[in-house]
C-alpha cells in the first residue's frame, strides 16, 4: 500500500530530478519539516487524509517563510486533493518592510531577554546585517570570516556562485560576540566551527517577534530587510544584488524592493536635481 510518506518521497524525487544541489537540499528540508509536523499521518494511505487532518497538518507549518510554505503546499497537493484549498503565499509589504528604530530595538530586546538560553539575538543581528540566506548562514565557518568581509564559498552559496559580503561596524560587533561564544564552546580548532551556534532558534524568534509586536518576522524576512536598508542607504542595485548572491545584476531588486523603501525615490530625485544644479 502506498502511504503518505511514499507520496512525499515521490514529490521530493520528481521536484529534485535534474535540479541544482541547493534545490534538492531545499526539497529535502521541506519534506523533513512536513514529516516532523505530521508523524501520525505518514503511514496512512493518502486517501485517508481528509480535509480537517490536512488543515491541522498545514497549521503546524504555517510559520515558515513564504518560499517554504509554498513548497509545502505543493508537496501536500501531491499527497491529497484536499490540499488544493491551501493558498499559496506572496511576500507582503508588511513582511518586507524593515522595522522602524523603535520596533528594531524592541525586537532585539525581546530576543536578548532569551539569552543565555537562546542565542536568537545574535542570529537576528547576523542575518539582518549580512542578508545571507538561512542555509548559507548555517554552513558558514570562521575560516570564511575576514576583518572586512565574509567569504561565501561555492559549497555554501545558492547556485554554487561564491561571493563576498562586506563587514560594517554593526556586523563587526555581532561577529565579536559570536566569536567569544564560539571560543568558549569549542576548544582548539575553532576556525572550523560554524559561525552561528546550534540549534536554529525558530521558536525563540517567533516568540520574540510577537512580544515586540512584529507579526511577520521569519529568518528569511531579515534578508529582505537587509536589501531594503541597503537600497535606502544609496547602494547601487548591481552591488546589492552581488552581496545577496543574485545573478541578474539587480533586476529582481528593481522589481521587488524599490517600492518598499519609502522616500528613496524622492531622495534620489533630489540628488539628480542637485547634479543638474536644480
N, C-alpha and C positions, 0 to 999 in steps of 0.2 A: 504494500500500500504506500502510495506517495504521501509524504507528510508535509506540513507547513515548513519544517526545517529544509526538506528537499527542495521545495519551491523557492525558498530564499537562496539556497545554494545555486539553483539554476539561474536565478536573476543575476547573482554575482558573476557567474561564469559568462553569461551572454553579454553583460554590460562591461566586462573587463577584456573580452576577447579582442586582441589586436590593438588595445589601447595602451597609453603610456603607463609605466610602472606606478606613477603617482596616482593615476586614475584607478588602477587596480587596487592600490592600497586604500584609497578613499572608499571604494565599494566594499572592501573587506571590513573597514571600520563601521560603515553603515549597517551591514548585516550583523556585525558583532553587537552593535548598540541595540538593534531590534531583538536579538537573541537574549541579551541581558534583561531587556524590558518586558519580554513576554514569554518566559520559560514554560508557563503552564499550557501554552498553545502549540508548542513546537512539534510535539509528536502526534497531534491530531491531523486528520485529513483536512485539506484546505476547505472542502465543502462544509465542514463542521464549524468553521469560523464565521459566526453570524455577525450582524452589524453592531450590536451592543458590545460584544467582545472586542471587535476591531476598534471601536471608538475608545474603549478603555486602554487598549494597547497603544494607539496613536497618542492618547493623552499623556502617556508616560514618557514620550519622546518629544513632546511639543515644545520643550525648552531649547531644543537645538537650533542653531542658526538656519537661515533660510535655505542655504545650499544643501545642508544635510537633511533638513526636513523634507525638501522636495525629492531628494534621492530616496528617503524612507517611504514617501508616498508612492513613488514609482515601484519600489520593491513590494509594498503591501498590495498595490494594484495587480501585481503579477501573482499574488497569493490568492486574493479574493476579489470578486466583482463588487463587493460592498465597499471596497476602498475607493471606488470612483467618486464617492461623495466627499472624500477628503480634499480640501482645497490646497492647491499649490500656493506658495508664498512669494511675494515680491518684497524686496528690501524697501521699507517705508522711510519717509523723510525723518520721522522721529527716531528711527534706529540709526540712521547715518549721520545726523547732525551731532557734532561734538557737544558735550555739556558746557554750560557757561561756567565761569570760575567758581561760583558758589556750589554748583552741582558737582563739579570735579572734586572740589575739596571735601564735600560730603561723602562722595563715593570712596575716596581714598581713606577718609577717617573711618568709614564703616568697614572697609577692608582691613585696616590696621588694627581695629579692635579685635579681630580674629587671630592676631598673632599672639604668641608664637605657635599656637596650634596649627595655624594655616599660614602659608606664605602667599595668600591670594593678592595682597597689596603689591608685592614685588612682581607677580605675574602681570597684574593690570598695568603697572608702570612700564614694564619691559615691552609688552605688546603695543601699548599706546605710543611709546616713544620710538619704536622701530618699524611698525607696520608689517612685521613678519606674519605669515600665516601660522596658525597654531602648530601644524605638523613641522614646519621649518623651525620654529622656536624650540619645540620639544627635542629636536635632533641636534641642535647646535651645542657644541662643546667649547670649553675655554680655549682650546687650540685655535679656534677661529676668531677669537676676540683680540683686536688690536687697540692701541690707545686712541686712534682717531676713526676707526671703522670696524664694523663686523663683516667678516667674510662669510657669505652664504654659499657653500660649495655645491657643486653639481649633484652630489649624492643627497643633499638636503633640499635643494631648490626644486620647486614645482616645474616640470618640463625639462629638468636637467640643465638649466641655464644658470651658471654661477653669477653672483653679483656682490656688490659691496653696499652697506648701509652706513651712513655717517653717524659718528658718536657725537652728540651735542651735550651740553652741560647736564641737563636733567637725566639723560640716559647714562652719563658717566657716574652720577651719584647712585643710580639704581644698580649699575654694574658693580660698583664698590660694595654695596650692601650684599648683593648676590655672591660676590667673591668671598666675603667674610663668611657667609653661610656655608659655602661650598668647602672652604678650607677647614671649617670646624667639623664638617661631616665626612670629609674624605682626607685620609692621611696619605701623604706621598704624592702619587701621580694625579694630582687634582686637575691638571690641564686636560686629561682625557675624560673628565667628568662632565655631565651636561650642565649648561649654564643655569637652567631652571630646575628647582627641586621637584620631586615627585611626591604625591600623585598630582594630576591636574585638578585644581580646586574648583570644579564647576559648581558644586552646591554652594560653596562659600561665596562665589561671585554672584549667584542668583540671590542669595540672602542679603548680601551687602547692597546690591542694586535696589532691591525692594526697600531696604532700610533708608537708602538715600533718595528714594522717590523716582528712580530711573528704571522704568519698566523694561526698556528694550535693549538691555546690555547683555551681549554674549562676548566670548573671546574674539570672534570674528568682527564684531562691531568695532573693536578697538583698532582694527586695520583700516576701517572706513574713517574713523576719527583721525587717524594719522594722515591719511590722504587729504582730508578736508583741511586740516590745520596747515599742512604743507602748502596747499594752494592759497589759503588765506595769507600765509606768510610771504607770498610772492614768488615761490619757487616755480620755475617753468615746468610745463607739463611733461616734456621728454625726461627731465631729471627725476620728477616724482615717479613717473612710470618705471624708470630704471631702478629706483630704490625699491619699488613694490614688486619688481620682477615681471612686469607686463612687457610683452614683446611687440606691442602695437605702436610704440612711440608716443602714447598719450591719448589715442583715440577713445578708449574706454573711459578714461578720466574726463575727457571733454564731454562725453555724453552723460556721465553719471554724477560728477561732483561739482561742476561749476554752479549749478542751481542750489547746491547745498551750502554754499559759502556766502551768507548774507553780507552784502556790502562789497564783495570782491569786485564785481563788475564796475561799481561806482568808483572804487579806489583806482582800478585800472584805467578807467576813463579819465580820471583826474591826472594820473601820471602821463597819459597820452597828451592831454591838453597842455601840461607843463612842458612836454617835449617840443610842442609847436609854439610855445611862448604864449599860450592862451590863459 
